[in-house]
Amino acid sequence: DAGVTQSPTHLIKTRGQQVTLRCSPISGHKSVSWYQQVLGQGPQFIFQYYEKEERGRGNFPDRFSARQFPNYSSELNVNALLLGDSALYLCASSTGTGYDYEQYFGPGTRLTVT
Amino acid sequence: GIQVEQSPPDLILQEGANSTLRCNFSDSVNNLQWFHQNPWGQLINLFYIPSGTKQNGRLSATTVATERYSLLYISSSQTTDSGVYFCAANSGNTPLVFGKGTRLSVIA
């Protein structure tokens, strides 16, 4: 079975630009969560979506937004990029809503903002 | 919210040695997971273990929920075990909180 997939793998953007990252969950999983991991730290929660509805949001500015599509895939958008947005962005999927379910992570998108 | 602390922060082992990684958490947990992050950044699921003991090959994990800690055991370590090991937990209706990780280096 295919795992969680993310695209693109790497991305280089300039400060002030906008970026869209994509995630496809494991087949049968209806929940997608997004995490940001900066160098040397553990991942930090950004959003959770279940059945196309936002179910949770972490402590991130409004420049970060996301959505989930009818096929349960998801996009993370970041506007007005700052140098500090450079990080590995990870997507995770699980079978149910809430955070009690086992989370499975994709390979990540490495974003560099110059 | 829940706090997750991992120790030690760094660990260097000779190939074939055994090790124990520790994860302390500040509240009762609904979800506790151990991950191995490889050099390319992929988080590999090792265990989903909010309580009890599990084993998978050379790896095993124990969570003592009443005492708020979890242990990851690695036996007969190999160079491919190198990387960062993360513990993550949630409590109530809060998202997973990750510790800062243990960086393991296994030397041949």
Chai-1 contact restraints between the chains, C-beta under 6 A:
chainA,res_idxA,chainB,res_idxB,connection_type,confidence,min_distance_angstrom,max_distance_angstrom,comment,restraint_id
A,G42,B,F86,contact,1.0,0.0,6.0,A-B,restraint_1
A,G42,B,F98,contact,1.0,0.0,6.0,A-B,restraint_2
A,G42,B,G99,contact,1.0,0.0,6.0,A-B,restraint_3
A,G42,B,K100,contact,1.0,0.0,6.0,A-B,restraint_4
A,G42,B,G101,contact,1.0,0.0,6.0,A-B,restraint_5
A,P43,B,F98,contact,1.0,0.0,6.0,A-B,restraint_6
A,F45,B,P95,contact,1.0,0.0,6.0,A-B,restraint_7
A,G56,B,P95,contact,1.0,0.0,6.0,A-B,restraint_8
A,L88,B,G41,contact,1.0,0.0,6.0,A-B,restraint_9
A,Y99,B,N31,contact,1.0,0.0,6.0,A-B,restraint_10
A,Y99,B,N90,contact,1.0,0.0,6.0,A-B,restraint_11
A,Y99,B,P95,contact,1.0,0.0,6.0,A-B,restraint_12
A,Y99,B,L96,contact,1.0,0.0,6.0,A-B,restraint_13
A,D100,B,N30,contact,1.0,0.0,6.0,A-B,restraint_14
A,D100,B,N31,contact,1.0,0.0,6.0,A-B,restraint_15
A,E102,B,Y48,contact,1.0,0.0,6.0,A-B,restraint_16
A,F105,B,L43,contact,1.0,0.0,6.0,A-B,restraint_17
A,P107,B,Q42,contact,1.0,0.0,6.0,A-B,restraint_18
A,G108,B,G41,contact,1.0,0.0,6.0,A-B,restraint_19
